[in-house]
């Protein structure tokens, strides 16, 4: 009897943890997309971002070092590969 109750408690606990972790991952991805979009809007309107990582991305892009710039952008923003490439390509203009 107690074994069954213990197993149920463990099962409910694991289900709760999995649900919370899944929700946290979704929120992190959503936050990364929102930050990326905000960065694009700031860039479009000529507003400088004071984030040193993004300043380094811009410097790498201007120096023609596109792959390191994309990598640094992804690390700084959590953006996907395509989004990061588009953002870095936008910095070259």
Protein Blocks (a to p, Z undefined) as FASTA:
>chain_A
ZZmmmmmmmmmmmmmmmmmmmmmmmmmmmmmmmmmmmmmmmmmnopacfbfklmmmmmmm
mnopaklmmmmmmmmnopafklmmmmmmmmmZZ
